[in-house]
């Protein structure tokens, strides 16, 4: 007797269909699982055996063979426990399984027959919808996340007994309601706490409006980290497509829950400078996403930028251009989305006081060059905005806290600029100005004669490359959008040129 039960698997952040084919035959009792299972899948044999007995069924005394097809793909995790159990019970005639051709089952079993949550439910549910399946049986804790795949009937299963009662028609499981956010977001740090620093706040507003990468350089205590942590408060809300894309990554990592099944706020990731290249880009035995993928559609904040290992910084170069990370190892190759906004902070020298009015810097010119030399030219060339953060004056520091402009006011201007960009590019175009390609640059960043003369002089005097020239145009387009201007004008271009790296970074 053979029974085939639909299930699902994961490859990166993409799901695919898996068939758990269960066959019972004569011979000495045995229980084999084939189809390139990993250790967790092989251990399902003991969990299934115990769950069947604990749920009041008889474990067949026969030769049991379970094939997880397609057999040429590595199967990992505990998601196949439930389909294996149902397949065995259906093949032994203890459980009816008719009319389930449009259904898939996933879930980890406890020894008592209860279902435990698994990782990667959203990408698997989306794969099931694309394959034309209509019903999905998942652990109850995973049901809210699975309902995010619109068009699927999601059945929350608590125990094997409850699923058996449903299949036998004794007590049906009600489909889970579609989960939706309640609209309340936890208030984060506000820009009104920032004292002074009007120039840096303006640069951050431009970066948020156009999705530009930004580097802040200044002495210790000038407020670089403080302002970076407040950047999410002025970023525009995520669209549903962006939220689902982020949730797929967090789901694969097991970072979603029954209470929080969806990522509703733009991610803000701030890894320590001791992170490894694999931790930043992703990889490992399971080809897991790294920090740059976890920052997808959000912010990746690198504090003390020159302290990061150069090999770690260099893995950023390709994702900054392409918006995705390809991880290739002996065990396989996966591609993760990595469209993030890079925000960096650094001191101008090792001791941090180079250029400070107090004259406290003790670094030699050679030491400063060695410190700054850790940042490669190609990496700096990919950063749209560089701004120097000056030390605060006493009058600014002693001013009452909370007197600055509210994040809500800045965010309103950012949203207005993003609305202009959305209308300009359309639904199939770039999400923001920072993602404009050559075609959009030529169409939407035309310069008049005065602007052409200005940027020609800057190209020669600042030593701009073709890439940095394009980035100046993108930033100028964003400044014009914040100003509500249809064309890039001379003040917009002049401000954009001021955001090029300072001289001590270009040496």
C-alpha positions in Angstrom: 0.0 0.0 0.0 1.4 3.4 -1.0 0.1 6.8 0.0 1.5 10.2 -1.2 1.1 13.3 1.0 1.9 16.8 -0.2 4.3 18.8 1.8 6.8 21.7 1.2 10.5 22.4 1.4 12.8 25.4 1.4 15.7 26.5 -0.8 17.0 29.8 0.4 13.9 31.9 0.8 12.0 30.0 -1.9 9.6 27.2 -1.2 9.0 24.2 -3.4 6.6 21.2 -3.4 7.7 17.9 -1.7 5.8 14.6 -1.9 6.1 12.3 1.1 5.5 8.8 -0.5 4.9 6.2 2.2 5.0 2.5 1.3 4.2 -0.5 3.5 5.5 -3.9 2.5 6.2 -7.3 3.9 9.5 -8.4 5.4 11.3 -7.7 8.6 10.0 -4.5 10.4 12.0 -1.5 9.4 11.6 2.3 9.0 13.6 4.0 6.3 13.5 7.6 5.0 15.1 8.3 1.7 15.3 11.3 -0.6 18.5 13.1 0.6 17.3 13.6 4.2 19.5 15.4 6.7 19.9 14.3 10.3 16.8 16.1 11.5 14.7 14.4 8.9 16.1 11.0 9.7 15.3 11.6 13.4 11.6 12.1 12.4 11.3 8.3 12.6 11.4 8.2 16.4 9.2 11.3 16.7 6.6 9.8 14.3 6.7 6.4 16.0 6.1 7.9 19.4 3.4 10.3 18.2 1.4 7.6 16.5 1.3 5.5 19.6 0.5 8.4 21.9 -2.4 9.4 19.6 -4.1 6.1 20.0 -3.1 4.5 16.6 -1.1 1.4 15.9 2.3 1.6 14.5 2.5 -0.8 11.6 4.6 -3.9 12.1 6.0 -4.0 8.6 8.7 -2.6 6.4 8.0 1.2 6.0 9.8 3.2 3.3 9.3 6.9 3.0 10.6 8.7 -0.1 10.7 12.5 -0.1 10.5 13.6 -3.7 12.1 15.2 -5.6 14.9 12.9 -4.4 17.7 15.0 -5.8 17.2 17.9 -3.4 18.5 18.0 0.1 15.7 17.9 2.7 16.3 19.6 6.0 14.4 20.4 9.2 11.5 19.0 11.0 8.7 20.1 8.6 8.2 16.6 7.3 7.1 15.0 10.6 3.4 15.5 10.0 3.2 14.4 6.4 5.2 11.3 7.1 2.9 10.4 10.0 -0.3 11.0 8.0 1.2 9.0 5.1 1.9 6.0 7.3 -1.5 6.0 8.9 -3.2 6.4 5.5 -1.1 3.6 3.9 -2.0 1.3 6.8 -5.7 2.1 6.5 -6.1 3.7 9.9 -6.8 7.2 8.5 -8.8 8.3 5.4 -7.0 10.6 3.0 -9.4 11.0 0.1 -9.9 14.4 -1.5 -6.6 15.9 -0.2 -5.0 16.4 -3.6 -5.2 20.2 -3.2 -3.8 20.2 0.4 -0.3 20.2 1.9 0.9 19.4 5.4 3.9 20.7 7.4 4.7 20.5 11.1 7.1 19.1 13.7 5.8 16.5 16.1 6.4 16.1 19.8 6.6 12.6 21.3 3.1 13.1 22.7 1.5 14.0 19.3 1.3 17.7 19.7 2.5 20.0 16.9 5.3 22.4 17.3 6.0 25.4 15.1 8.6 25.3 12.3 10.6 27.9 10.4 10.0 29.2 6.9 6.2 28.9 6.8 5.5 32.0 4.8 7.8 31.1 1.8 6.4 27.6 1.8 2.8 28.9 1.9 3.5 31.2 -1.0 5.0 28.3 -2.9 1.9 26.2 -2.2 -0.3 29.0 -3.6 1.8 29.3 -6.7 1.5 25.6 -7.3 -2.3 25.8 -7.2 -2.9 24.2 -3.8 -5.9 25.5 -1.9 -5.5 24.1 1.7 -2.6 24.1 4.1 -2.4 22.3 7.4 0.2 23.8 9.7 1.0 23.9 13.5 -1.4 26.3 15.2 1.5 28.7 16.2 2.4 29.1 12.5 -1.2 29.7 11.2 -1.2 33.5 11.4 2.0 33.7 9.3 0.7 31.2 6.8 -2.5 33.3 6.2 -0.3 36.1 4.8 -0.3 34.0 1.6 -3.6 35.3 0.3 -5.9 32.7 -1.3 -5.1 29.8 0.9 -7.3 28.1 3.5 -5.0 27.6 6.5 -6.0 25.0 9.1 -4.3 25.4 12.5 -3.5 22.0 13.9 -2.9 21.5 17.6 -2.5 17.8 17.9 -2.5 14.6 15.7 -5.8 13.6 17.3 -7.4 16.9 16.2 -6.1 16.4 12.6 -7.4 12.8 12.6 -10.8 13.9 13.8 -10.9 16.5 11.0 -9.9 13.9 8.3 -12.5 11.4 9.6 -15.2 14.1 9.6 -15.8 13.9 13.3 -14.8 17.4 14.3 -13.7 19.8 11.6 -10.9 22.3 12.2 -12.0 25.9 11.4 -9.7 27.8 8.9 -7.7 30.5 10.6 -8.7 34.1 9.9 -6.4 36.1 7.8 -3.9 38.0 10.1 -3.6 41.7 9.7 -1.6 44.2 11.8 -3.6 46.2 14.3 -2.0 49.5 13.1 -0.2 50.3 16.4 3.6 50.6 16.2 5.9 51.0 19.1 7.3 54.5 19.1 11.0 54.6 18.6 13.6 57.3 19.4 12.6 60.7 18.0 14.7 63.3 16.2 13.4 65.9 18.5 15.9 64.6 21.1 18.8 65.6 18.8 20.5 68.9 19.7 21.9 71.1 17.0 23.4 69.2 14.0 21.1 70.8 11.4 23.4 69.9 8.6 23.6 66.2 9.5 19.8 66.0 10.0 19.3 67.5 6.6 21.6 65.0 5.1 19.7 62.1 6.8 16.4 63.5 5.5 17.8 63.5 2.0 19.1 60.0 2.5 15.7 58.8 3.8 13.8 60.5 1.0 15.8 58.9 -1.8 17.0 55.6 -0.1 20.6 56.8 -0.4 23.6 55.3 1.5 25.2 57.8 3.9 28.5 58.1 5.8 28.8 60.3 8.9 32.3 61.3 10.1 33.0 63.2 13.3 34.6 63.2 16.7 33.4 61.0 19.6 30.2 62.3 21.2 29.0 64.4 18.3 25.8 62.4 18.0 26.5 60.1 15.0 25.1 56.9 16.5 22.2 58.8 18.2 21.0 60.2 14.9 21.5 56.9 13.0 19.3 55.1 15.5 16.6 57.7 14.9 16.7 57.3 11.1 13.9 54.6 11.1 11.5 57.1 12.6 11.6 59.2 9.4 11.6 56.3 6.9 8.4 55.8 4.9 6.1 52.9 5.8 6.7 49.6 4.0 4.4 48.4 1.3 2.8 45.0 1.7 5.2 43.6 -0.9 8.2 44.9 1.0 6.8 43.6 4.3 6.3 40.1 2.9 9.8 40.1 1.4 11.3 40.9 4.8 9.1 38.4 6.6 10.2 35.6 4.3 13.8 36.1 5.4 12.9 36.4 9.1 10.6 33.4 8.8 13.5 31.2 7.4 15.6 32.3 10.4 12.8 31.4 12.8 12.4 35.0 14.0 8.6 35.2 13.5 6.1 34.1 16.1 2.4 33.6 16.6 2.1 37.1 18.2 4.4 38.8 15.5 4.0 36.8 12.3 4.9 39.7 10.0 7.7 42.3 9.9 5.7 45.6 9.9 8.6 48.0 10.6 11.6 48.6 8.4 14.5 46.5 9.9 17.4 48.3 11.6 20.5 46.0 11.9 23.6 47.1 13.7 26.2 44.3 13.7 29.3 44.6 15.9 32.6 45.3 14.1 33.9 41.8 15.1 31.4 40.1 12.7 32.8 37.6 10.2 32.3 37.8 6.4 29.9 34.8 6.7 27.9 36.6 9.4 27.6 39.7 7.2 26.9 38.0 3.9 25.4 34.8 5.1 26.4 31.2 4.6 27.3 28.4 7.0 26.2 24.8 6.7 22.6 25.7 6.1 23.3 28.7 3.8 21.5 31.0 6.1 20.9 34.7 5.4 23.3 37.2 6.9 23.0 40.7 8.3 22.8 42.3 4.9 19.8 40.2 4.0 18.2 40.8 7.4 18.4 44.5 6.7 16.5 44.1 3.4 14.1 47.0 2.8 15.6 48.6 6.0 18.8 50.0 7.4 22.2 48.4 7.9 24.1 50.6 10.4 27.9 50.1 10.6 29.3 52.0 13.6 33.1 52.6 13.8 33.3 51.7 10.1 37.2 51.4 9.8 37.2 48.9 12.7 35.4 46.3 10.5 37.7 43.8 8.9 38.4 44.7 5.3 37.1 41.4 4.1 33.8 42.1 5.8 33.5 45.5 4.1 34.3 44.1 0.7 31.4 41.7 0.7 29.1 44.8 0.8 30.2 46.0 -2.6 28.1 43.7 -4.8 24.9 43.8 -2.7 25.1 47.6 -2.8 25.0 47.5 -6.5 22.7 44.6 -7.3 20.4 44.5 -4.2 20.9 40.8 -3.7 23.5 38.4 -2.3 24.5 35.1 -3.9 26.0 32.6 -1.6 27.8 29.7 -3.2 29.2 26.8 -1.2 30.0 23.2 -1.8 26.6 22.3 -0.4 24.8 24.5 -3.0 24.0 28.0 -4.1 21.2 30.4 -3.0 20.4 34.0 -3.7 18.9 36.3 -1.0 17.4 39.8 -1.4 19.6 42.4 0.1 18.2 45.8 -0.9 19.2 47.9 2.1 20.1 51.5 3.0 23.7 51.6 4.3 24.4 54.0 7.1 28.0 54.3 8.4 29.6 56.3 11.2 33.3 56.8 11.8 35.9 58.9 13.6 38.3 60.9 11.4 41.3 59.2 13.0 42.3 56.4 15.4 42.0 58.6 18.5 38.9 60.3 17.1 39.9 64.0 17.6 41.5 64.9 14.2 40.1 68.3 13.3 38.5 68.9 16.7 38.7 72.5 17.9 40.4 71.3 21.1 43.4 70.1 19.2 43.5 66.9 21.2 44.5 64.7 18.3 47.7 62.7 19.0 47.8 60.8 15.7 50.6 61.2 13.2 49.8 61.8 9.5 51.0 58.3 8.8 48.7 56.8 11.5 45.7 58.7 10.1 46.4 57.4 6.6 46.7 53.9 7.9 43.4 54.2 9.7 41.5 55.7 6.8 43.3 53.4 4.4 41.1 50.6 5.6 38.3 52.0 3.6 38.7 51.2 -0.1 38.0 53.6 -2.9 35.4 51.3 -4.5 33.4 51.1 -1.3 33.4 54.9 -0.7 32.4 55.3 -4.4 29.2 53.4 -3.6 28.2 55.7 -0.8 25.9 58.5 -2.0 26.2 61.0 0.9 29.2 61.8 3.1 28.7 64.4 5.8 31.0 65.7 8.6 29.4 65.9 12.0 30.8 68.8 13.9 31.3 68.9 17.7 28.5 70.6 19.6 28.9 74.1 21.0 28.1 74.5 24.7 25.0 76.6 23.9 23.6 73.7 21.8 24.5 71.1 24.4 22.8 73.0 27.2 19.6 73.6 25.4 16.5 71.8 26.7 16.0 68.3 25.2 13.1 67.8 22.9 13.2 71.2 21.3 14.2 69.9 17.8 11.9 69.1 14.9 9.7 66.1 15.5 10.3 63.0 13.4 6.7 63.1 12.3 7.3 66.4 10.6 10.4 65.2 8.8 8.7 62.0 7.8 5.8 63.9 6.2 8.4 65.6 3.9 10.0 62.2 3.2 6.7 60.6 2.4 5.8 63.5 0.0 9.1 63.0 -1.8 8.6 59.2 -2.0 5.1 59.8 -3.4 6.6 61.9 -6.2 9.1 59.1 -7.0 6.4 56.4 -7.0 4.3 58.5 -9.4 7.3 59.1 -11.6 8.6 55.5 -11.9 5.3 53.7 -11.8 4.6 50.3 -10.2 7.2 48.5 -12.3 10.0 51.0 -11.9 12.6 51.6 -9.1 11.3 52.0 -5.6 13.2 55.2 -5.0 15.8 57.5 -6.6 18.8 55.6 -5.3 17.7 52.6 -7.5 17.5 54.5 -10.8 19.3 52.9 -13.7 20.9 54.5 -16.7 17.6 54.9 -18.5 15.9 56.7 -15.6 18.9 58.9 -15.1 18.9 60.1 -18.6 15.1 60.7 -18.6 14.6 62.3 -15.2 18.0 63.9 -14.4 18.4 66.3 -17.3 20.6 69.3 -16.5 20.4 72.8 -17.9 23.5 74.6 -19.1 24.4 76.2 -15.7 24.1 72.8 -14.0 26.3 71.2 -16.7 29.0 73.7 -16.2 28.9 73.2 -12.4 29.2 69.4 -12.5 31.8 69.5 -15.3 34.0 71.6 -13.0 33.3 69.3 -10.0 34.0 66.2 -12.1 37.5 67.5 -12.9 38.3 69.1 -9.5 36.9 66.3 -7.3 38.0 63.4 -9.4 34.6 61.9 -9.8 34.2 58.5 -11.4 31.3 57.5 -13.7 29.7 55.8 -10.7 30.0 58.8 -8.4 28.8 61.1 -11.2 25.6 59.1 -11.4 25.2 59.1 -7.6 25.5 62.9 -7.6 22.6 63.1 -10.1 20.5 60.7 -8.0 21.0 62.8 -4.8 20.3 66.0 -6.7 17.1 64.5 -8.0 16.0 63.6 -4.4 16.8 67.2 -3.2 14.7 68.5 -6.0 11.8 66.2 -5.0 12.0 67.4 -1.4 11.8 70.9 -2.8 8.9 70.0 -5.0 10.8 71.0 -8.2 10.1 69.4 -11.5 13.7 69.8 -12.8 17.1 69.7 -11.1 18.2 73.2 -10.4 21.5 74.8 -9.6 21.0 74.8 -5.7 19.9 71.2 -5.8 23.1 70.1 -7.7 25.3 72.3 -5.5 24.0 70.7 -2.3 24.4 67.2 -3.8 28.1 68.0 -4.6 28.7 69.1 -1.0 27.9 65.5 0.0 30.9 64.0 -1.7 33.6 62.5 0.5 35.8 65.1 2.3 39.4 65.7 1.1 40.9 63.6 3.9 38.9 60.5 2.7 39.9 61.1 -0.9 43.6 61.1 -0.3 
